[in-house]
Amino acid sequence: MLKKETQIEVEKGEMLPLMEEFYTIQGEGYHTGTAAYFIRVGGCDVGCHWCDVKESWNADLHPPTDTDVIVANAAQWGKTIVITGGEPLMWNMDPITLKLKAAGLKVHIETSGAYPLSGYWDWICLSPKKNKLPTQAVYDNAHELKVIIHNKHDFIFAEEQAAKVNGNAILFLQPEWSKKEQITPLIVDYVMQNPKWRVSLQTHKYLNIP
């Protein structure tokens, strides 16, 4: 159990359950192929069965870390910072994003959108999940909608989500990794028939990088 003082700092967003942080190449979506420093925050109750970082779900496994320390680490690397999870919007993102921006960094988030929007973002990548849908504020502010396709029914879900997101959001369909051989050809055909969509691939896995 956390000390009371630590718990208060976590609730304020001044400390976050840090799972890992690393510098790599963005592998998915609009910014594929660009360098970015990733901050992975623990904690998620959305529970996607195909999640490839299930170890992020339990926030208690990841030590509360002062955001000043996280920002100092991030500032040593690239100019683009991606906060991911887990589900980062479970926590108050205002303090860390303000500090990152004060350091002159561009700040992105990858989120299911299932929790209230907090933080100050240069780019919001919304990847909605059926079992816990996004809040309206995330739909309204997303720069990118990335829907994971695991089966044919997910195309229907993707269109439902495209109808809810703001009109400026760029639309992506991405095959779930374990089904990529079966699903990728379906996505290619779908995008050719529905060119408002783009194809996203997990290129970092093809490149064998984090």
C-alpha positions in Angstrom: 0.0 0.0 0.0 1.3 3.5 -0.9 2.2 6.0 1.8 -0.5 8.6 2.2 1.8 11.4 1.0 2.6 9.3 -2.2 -1.0 8.5 -2.8 -1.9 12.2 -2.7 0.9 13.0 -5.2 -0.4 10.3 -7.5 -3.9 11.6 -7.3 -2.7 15.0 -8.2 -0.7 13.7 -11.1 2.6 14.9 -9.7 3.7 11.2 -9.5 2.7 8.5 -12.0 3.1 4.7 -11.9 5.9 4.5 -14.5 6.2 1.1 -16.2 9.0 1.9 -18.7 10.4 4.7 -20.8 12.5 4.3 -24.0 13.6 6.0 -27.1 12.6 4.3 -30.4 10.9 4.7 -33.7 7.1 5.2 -33.7 5.7 2.1 -35.3 2.0 2.8 -35.8 -0.4 5.4 -37.2 0.2 8.8 -38.6 3.7 9.3 -37.2 5.1 5.9 -38.3 8.8 6.0 -38.9 9.6 9.0 -36.7 11.7 9.0 -33.6 9.9 9.4 -30.3 10.5 8.9 -26.6 7.9 6.7 -25.1 6.6 7.0 -21.5 4.5 4.0 -20.6 2.2 4.5 -17.6 0.8 1.6 -15.6 -2.9 1.0 -15.0 -5.7 -0.1 -17.3 -9.1 -1.6 -16.8 -10.2 -1.7 -20.4 -9.0 -5.2 -20.7 -8.4 -6.0 -24.4 -7.8 -9.7 -24.7 -5.2 -9.2 -27.4 -3.3 -6.5 -25.6 0.4 -7.0 -26.0 1.4 -5.2 -22.8 -0.9 -6.9 -20.2 1.8 -6.4 -17.6 0.8 -2.7 -17.7 -2.7 -3.3 -16.4 -1.9 -3.5 -12.7 -0.7 0.0 -11.6 0.4 -1.4 -8.3 3.3 -3.2 -10.0 4.8 0.0 -11.2 6.5 2.4 -8.8 5.0 6.0 -8.5 7.7 8.2 -10.0 8.0 12.0 -9.7 7.0 13.7 -12.9 10.1 16.0 -12.6 12.2 12.9 -12.9 10.3 11.5 -15.9 10.5 14.9 -17.7 14.2 15.2 -17.0 14.8 11.8 -18.6 12.6 12.6 -21.6 14.3 15.9 -22.2 17.6 14.1 -22.9 16.2 12.5 -26.0 14.0 13.4 -28.9 11.7 16.4 -29.3 8.6 14.2 -29.5 7.3 12.5 -26.4 4.5 9.8 -26.5 2.6 9.0 -23.3 1.0 5.6 -23.6 0.0 2.7 -21.3 -1.9 1.0 -19.9 -4.4 3.8 -20.1 -2.8 7.1 -19.3 -6.0 9.0 -18.9 -6.7 7.1 -15.7 -4.4 9.6 -14.2 -4.3 13.4 -14.2 -2.1 14.3 -17.2 -2.1 18.0 -16.6 1.1 18.2 -14.5 3.4 16.1 -16.7 2.2 17.6 -20.0 2.7 21.1 -18.7 6.2 20.3 -17.6 7.1 18.5 -20.9 5.8 21.5 -22.9 7.7 23.9 -20.7 10.8 21.9 -21.7 10.1 22.6 -25.3 8.8 19.1 -26.2 6.0 18.0 -28.4 3.6 15.8 -26.4 1.5 13.0 -27.9 -0.8 10.5 -26.2 -2.1 7.1 -27.2 -5.4 6.3 -25.5 -8.5 4.3 -25.6 -10.3 7.5 -24.6 -12.3 5.7 -21.9 -11.5 8.3 -19.2 -12.0 12.1 -19.0 -9.5 14.0 -21.1 -6.8 15.7 -19.2 -3.4 17.1 -20.3 -2.2 19.5 -23.0 -1.5 17.7 -26.2 0.0 18.3 -29.6 -1.4 15.0 -30.9 -4.1 12.7 -29.6 -4.2 9.2 -31.1 -7.5 7.6 -30.1 -7.8 3.8 -30.3 -11.3 3.0 -29.0 -12.3 -0.3 -27.5 -15.8 -1.8 -27.6 -16.0 -2.7 -23.9 -15.3 0.9 -22.7 -16.1 3.5 -25.2 -14.4 7.0 -25.4 -15.7 10.1 -23.7 -17.1 12.8 -25.9 -14.2 15.1 -25.2 -11.7 12.6 -26.6 -13.8 12.1 -29.7 -14.0 15.9 -30.1 -10.2 16.5 -29.8 -8.6 13.4 -31.4 -6.2 14.1 -34.2 -6.1 10.4 -35.2 -8.6 7.5 -34.9 -6.9 4.1 -35.0 -9.2 1.1 -34.9 -7.7 -2.3 -34.3 -9.3 -5.0 -36.6 -9.5 -8.4 -35.1 -12.4 -9.8 -37.0 -14.8 -8.8 -39.8 -17.3 -7.3 -37.3 -14.7 -4.7 -36.3 -15.2 -2.9 -39.6 -18.7 -2.1 -38.4 -17.3 -0.8 -35.1 -14.7 1.2 -37.0 -17.4 3.0 -39.0 -19.4 3.7 -35.8 -16.4 5.3 -34.2 -15.6 7.3 -37.4 -19.1 8.8 -37.2 -18.5 9.9 -33.6 -15.0 11.4 -34.0 -14.5 15.0 -35.1 -14.3 15.6 -38.9 -10.6 16.5 -38.9 -9.4 13.2 -37.4 -7.3 11.0 -39.7 -8.7 7.5 -39.9 -6.6 4.3 -39.6 -7.4 0.6 -39.7 -4.8 -1.6 -38.1 -4.7 -5.4 -38.1 -4.4 -7.1 -34.7 -0.9 -8.6 -34.7 -1.8 -12.3 -34.1 -4.3 -12.2 -37.0 -2.3 -10.0 -39.4 -2.0 -12.7 -42.1 -5.8 -13.1 -42.3 -6.8 -9.6 -41.5 -4.4 -7.4 -43.5 -5.8 -8.4 -46.9 -9.3 -7.6 -45.7 -8.1 -4.2 -44.5 -6.4 -3.5 -47.8 -9.6 -4.3 -49.7 -11.7 -2.2 -47.3 -9.5 0.8 -47.6 -9.5 0.6 -51.4 -13.3 0.6 -51.3 -13.5 3.2 -48.5 -10.6 5.6 -49.2 -11.3 7.9 -46.2 -9.4 5.2 -44.2 -5.7 4.5 -44.2 -3.8 1.3 -43.4 -1.7 1.3 -40.2 0.8 -1.5 -39.5 2.8 -2.3 -36.4 6.0 -1.6 -38.3 8.1 -1.7 -35.1 7.4 -5.4 -34.8 8.5 -6.0 -38.3 11.7 -4.1 -37.5 12.1 -6.0 -34.2 12.4 -2.8 -32.1 10.5 -1.8 -29.0 
